[in-house]
């Protein structure tokens, strides 16, 4: 079965110009940045603005407690609203729930534990993370993402040695990360070690399709529209098959939300959600932003014509 409609790709490449291709990506990027800015503002502290994504326990310190309850996560979050609740969610199977709290005083922690022990059955594991360790993880995570972008940008510039196509790859990767992070805020997924790994993987996925496109357009011979269509067919097939695998991973890891016989694996579910949104953004940014920029660049520099390879001269017989 052919996953890609070649006729639609052909019409898209021929009918849409540079400005039209950038409309949707620009809107998505602006909305993503507004969501991240709003989250930074609402999570601000006396020391300054907060994080652009909601931080999990690993990055701000706090306490996680598991117990059994028939109440929904929303009801539990409302019940414990007097304390710094970061997240309330299903955990494992059955009625087990997980509550994550931000940094608390000793008296607050004691009150929470006493309340859970007295009102709920089967209180389980209590995990605490110190603020000093969390601040260290924040710095290491920021450095990892920053160095990944810098390394990616250096490699791209070395490979293509042309400013406009190289910066288009970097812009597309940044827009993918911004959209995925914004959707984390929208759907209540906090920044954890697992979701950080997903964001780093997303940089690799994004650069993969962008370099595929840029290489096909700059290095290969042929008409510009034909090279774009060829790259789109290959790249879209790659992304759609990856999305299908991630959706299957989400279904299996979501467990009791969808199929009662499955076991919930929350960290895998969060990773799959981040990657799904990131790949959706990657399809927009690669095949609209990057295609539009490269098409404009090649038309402006006169590199759209077909290059015909000269025939090799035959050696004359001695």
HELIX and SHEET records of a PDB file:
HELIX    1   1 UNK A    6  UNK A   15  1                                  10    
HELIX    2   2 UNK A   18  UNK A   42  1                                  25    
HELIX    3   3 UNK A   57  UNK A   60  1                                   4    
HELIX    4   4 UNK A   73  UNK A   79  1                                   7    
HELIX    5   5 UNK A  106  UNK A  119  1                                  14    
HELIX    6   6 UNK A  131  UNK A  160  1                                  30    
HELIX    7   7 UNK A  163  UNK A  186  1                                  24    
HELIX    8   8 UNK A  193  UNK A  219  1                                  27    
HELIX    9   9 UNK A  224  UNK A  254  1                                  31    
HELIX   10  10 UNK A  255  UNK A  257  5                                   3    
HELIX   11  11 UNK A  266  UNK A  284  1                                  19    
HELIX   12  12 UNK A  285  UNK A  290  3                                   6    
HELIX   13  13 UNK A  291  UNK A  300  1                                  10    
SHEET    1   A 4 UNK A  85  UNK A  90  0                                        
SHEET    2   A 4 UNK A  96  UNK A 101 -1                                        
SHEET    3   A 4 UNK A  62  UNK A  68 -1                                        
SHEET    4   A 4 UNK A 126  UNK A 129 -1                                        
END                                                                             
